[in-house]
Amino acid sequence: MRRAHRWRWMASLGFMAMILGVLALIGLGAAVRSSWGDPAGPVWYYGRLVPIGELLARGVEPKCHDGLGPGILTCYDTNEELAAATGLDLPRVDPARVQRLRETMPASTSGSAGTTSVPVWYYGQLLPLRELIEREIQPHCHDGRGPGVITCYNTNEELAAATGLDLPGVDRARVEQLRQSGAVVPVACAYYAVLWEHAHYGGRNFALCYDYNDLRSVYFNDIASSIFMPSGAGVSTFFELTNFEGDWQTFNVSIPDLQFCSFDDRISSARRGR
C-alpha cells in the first residue's frame, strides 16, 4: 500500500513538472517572438495609414522607423528603402539601390520630423492632421492614450470632457453634459500643460501628457502663443530648440500671452519638470 501511494505521489509530481515545463516553453516562445503591440496600431505605408496587423496578415515583413515623431511609424518593404529614409548605413543592403532611392524619395518620408501628415483620431476615424487643417478645422487635441497617439475634437468643451481639465473659456455646463451623456470618452492622464496657438487661449491647442523633444512631430513647433497649466501639475519647461536645447523657460502658472516673457512662437520642445 505504501509503495503504491509512493508511486502515485511520484507520478503526480512528474505530471506537474511536465506541465510546468510546457508552460515555460510557451512563455519562452512568447518572449522571443517579436511583438508589434496593438494590431490596429496605424503605420504610414507608402502614403497610406494602414493597421500594422493588416501588413502582418498579408505576410509583409515591415521595415519601420519612428523618425517622424514618438509613436509615429513609417514602414517599407525593403531595408534599402529604410536605409534611404533614415540615412542609416544598414548591413546587407545594396548601396547603389539606396543611393537611387535617396535621390527620388520625397523629403516627407526621409525621416525628418515636422509633417502635417501625422495621424490623429478624429471622431472614430484615423486621419492625417493635414486634412483637418486643410478643411479649416481648429483641432483640439490630447495625447492621453499614449505617446504619439493623438485624439482631436472640434471644441474645447469636448477636449475638457475627455481630459478632465478645467480649460479656460469653456462652457462648463456643456462639458458636464458631454461627460454625463458619454458622448466623449474620458482619457485619464497626468497632463502637465496645454499649448495654444494664439494668445489668450485662442485657436487650436494640444494637451500634453508626455515629453516632446521635437514638437514638429505633432505640428506644434514655433506656434504656441499661450500656455495653460493645469491645477496641481507643478512646473514644466519649454525650450526654444528641439531636443531640449537653446533658450528655455520654466512655468508653474498659466501664461495667457507668451509675448510678455519673449517666448511667443518659439517653443520647439517641452517636458514635465525642470
C-alpha positions in Angstrom: 0.0 0.0 0.0 2.8 2.4 0.9 4.6 1.6 -2.3 1.5 2.2 -4.4 1.0 5.5 -2.6 4.6 6.5 -3.2 4.3 5.7 -6.9 1.1 7.7 -7.2 2.8 10.7 -5.5 5.8 10.4 -7.8 3.6 10.2 -10.9 1.7 13.3 -9.8 4.9 15.1 -9.2 6.2 14.1 -12.6 3.0 15.2 -14.3 3.2 18.6 -12.6 6.8 19.0 -13.7 5.8 18.2 -17.2 3.0 20.9 -17.2 5.4 23.5 -15.7 7.9 22.6 -18.5 5.3 23.1 -21.2 4.2 26.4 -19.7 7.9 27.5 -19.5 8.4 26.7 -23.2 5.3 28.6 -24.1 6.5 31.6 -22.1 9.9 31.4 -23.8 8.3 31.3 -27.2 6.3 34.4 -26.4 9.4 36.1 -25.0 11.5 35.6 -28.2 8.6 36.1 -30.6 8.6 39.7 -31.9 5.5 41.7 -30.9 4.1 44.7 -32.7 1.8 45.6 -29.9 -1.8 46.6 -31.0 -2.5 45.1 -34.4 -4.8 48.0 -35.1 -2.0 50.5 -34.5 -1.6 52.7 -37.6 1.6 53.0 -39.6 2.4 55.0 -42.7 2.9 52.6 -45.6 3.6 54.1 -49.0 1.5 57.2 -48.3 -1.4 55.4 -46.6 -2.4 54.8 -43.0 -2.6 51.1 -42.5 -3.1 49.0 -39.4 0.2 47.1 -38.7 -1.9 43.9 -38.2 -3.0 44.2 -41.9 0.6 44.2 -43.1 1.5 41.2 -41.0 -1.7 39.3 -42.1 -0.6 39.9 -45.7 2.8 38.3 -45.0 4.6 41.7 -45.2 7.8 41.9 -43.1 7.7 45.7 -42.5 10.9 47.7 -42.1 10.0 50.7 -40.0 11.3 53.9 -38.3 9.8 56.4 -35.9 11.7 59.5 -37.3 8.5 61.5 -37.8 7.9 61.6 -34.0 7.2 59.4 -30.9 4.8 56.6 -31.7 4.5 57.6 -35.4 5.8 54.7 -37.5 6.7 54.7 -41.2 7.2 51.3 -42.8 8.6 50.0 -46.1 9.0 46.6 -47.8 12.8 46.6 -48.1 15.8 47.5 -46.0 17.1 49.6 -48.9 14.1 51.9 -48.5 14.6 52.1 -44.8 18.2 53.0 -45.2 17.3 55.7 -47.8 14.7 57.2 -45.5 16.7 57.2 -42.3 20.2 57.7 -43.6 21.4 54.7 -41.7 24.2 52.5 -43.1 22.3 49.2 -42.6 24.1 45.9 -43.0 23.5 43.7 -46.1 21.8 46.4 -48.3 22.6 47.3 -51.9 24.4 50.7 -51.6 23.6 51.6 -55.2 19.9 50.9 -54.7 19.9 53.0 -51.5 21.5 55.9 -53.3 19.0 55.8 -56.1 16.1 55.7 -53.6 17.6 58.7 -51.7 17.6 60.8 -54.9 14.0 60.0 -55.6 12.4 59.6 -52.2 10.1 62.5 -51.2 11.5 64.6 -48.4 8.5 63.9 -46.2 9.4 60.3 -46.0 13.1 60.7 -45.3 13.0 60.7 -41.6 12.7 64.4 -40.9 10.1 65.5 -38.4 7.6 68.2 -39.0 4.9 66.8 -41.1 1.2 67.6 -41.1 0.6 64.0 -42.2 0.8 62.9 -38.5 -2.2 60.6 -37.9 -4.8 61.7 -35.4 -8.0 60.0 -34.1 -10.9 62.3 -35.1 -14.4 61.0 -34.1 -13.5 57.4 -34.6 -11.6 57.9 -37.8 -7.8 57.9 -38.3 -7.0 61.0 -40.4 -3.9 63.0 -41.3 -3.7 66.2 -39.3 -3.1 67.9 -42.5 -6.5 67.0 -43.7 -8.2 68.7 -40.7 -6.1 71.8 -41.2 -6.9 72.0 -44.9 -10.6 71.7 -44.0 -10.0 74.8 -41.8 -10.8 72.8 -38.7 -9.1 74.0 -35.5 -8.4 70.7 -33.8 -8.3 70.5 -30.0 -6.1 67.5 -29.2 -4.6 65.4 -26.4 -2.1 62.6 -26.2 -3.6 60.9 -23.2 -3.8 57.5 -24.9 -0.1 57.1 -25.2 3.0 58.7 -26.8 2.2 59.5 -30.4 -1.4 58.6 -30.1 -3.3 61.8 -30.7 -7.0 62.3 -30.3 -8.7 65.5 -31.6 -12.1 67.2 -31.3 -13.9 70.2 -32.8 -14.4 72.1 -29.5 -12.7 72.9 -26.2 -15.7 71.5 -24.4 -15.1 68.1 -25.8 -11.4 68.3 -25.0 -12.2 69.3 -21.4 -14.7 66.5 -21.1 -12.1 64.0 -22.4 -9.2 65.1 -20.3 -10.9 66.3 -17.2 -9.0 69.6 -17.5 -10.7 72.8 -16.4 -9.8 74.7 -19.6 -10.3 78.5 -19.7 -13.3 79.9 -21.5 -15.3 76.7 -21.8 -19.0 76.2 -21.2 -18.8 74.1 -18.1 -22.5 73.1 -18.3 -21.8 71.7 -21.8 -18.7 69.9 -20.5 -20.7 68.3 -17.8 -23.4 67.3 -20.3 -20.8 65.7 -22.5 -19.4 63.7 -19.6 -22.7 62.6 -18.3 -24.0 61.5 -21.7 -20.9 59.5 -22.6 -20.6 61.4 -25.8 -16.9 61.8 -25.1 -14.8 59.0 -23.6 -12.6 60.2 -20.6 -8.9 59.6 -21.1 -7.1 59.9 -17.7 -3.5 61.1 -17.9 -1.3 63.4 -15.9 -1.5 66.4 -18.3 1.1 68.9 -17.4 0.4 71.7 -19.9 -1.9 72.8 -22.8 -0.3 74.7 -25.7 -2.5 77.2 -27.5 -1.9 78.6 -31.0 -3.0 82.1 -30.1 -2.7 84.4 -27.2 -5.4 84.4 -24.5 -6.1 80.7 -25.2 -7.3 81.0 -28.8 -7.1 78.8 -31.9 -6.2 75.2 -31.8 -4.5 73.6 -28.8 -2.7 70.4 -27.6 -2.9 69.0 -24.1 0.5 67.4 -23.3 0.8 64.3 -21.1 4.2 63.2 -22.4 7.5 64.9 -23.1 8.3 66.1 -26.6 11.9 66.6 -27.7 10.6 67.8 -31.1 7.1 69.4 -31.3 7.3 69.3 -35.1 6.2 65.6 -34.7 2.8 66.9 -33.6 2.9 70.0 -35.8 3.1 72.5 -32.9 6.6 73.8 -33.4 7.1 77.6 -33.1 3.4 78.4 -33.0 2.5 78.4 -29.3 1.4 81.8 -28.0 -0.2 80.9 -24.7 0.1 78.1 -22.2 -2.5 76.7 -19.7 -1.0 75.0 -16.7 -3.5 72.6 -15.1 -4.0 72.8 -11.3 -1.6 70.7 -9.4 0.6 70.0 -12.5 3.7 71.6 -10.9 6.4 73.0 -13.1 7.2 72.3 -16.8 10.0 73.5 -19.0 9.7 74.7 -22.6 12.7 75.1 -25.0 13.4 77.3 -28.0 15.1 74.4 -29.9 14.4 70.8 -30.4 16.0 68.1 -28.1 15.5 70.4 -25.0 18.2 72.8 -26.2 18.6 76.5 -26.6 16.9 79.2 -24.5 14.3 77.8 -22.1 11.7 78.9 -19.6 10.1 77.1 -16.7 6.5 77.8 -15.7 4.2 76.7 -12.9 1.3 79.1 -13.7 -0.7 79.7 -16.9 0.7 82.3 -19.3 -2.1 83.9 -21.4 0.3 85.7 -23.7 3.9 84.5 -24.2 4.9 87.8 -25.7 5.2 89.1 -22.1 8.1 86.7 -21.5 9.5 87.0 -25.0 8.7 83.4 -25.8 5.9 83.8 -28.4 6.1 81.4 -31.3 9.4 80.0 -30.0 8.6 76.7 -28.3 10.1 73.6 -30.1 10.3 71.1 -27.3 8.6 70.6 -23.9 8.9 68.4 -20.9 7.4 67.9 -17.4 9.6 69.3 -14.6 12.8 71.3 -15.0 
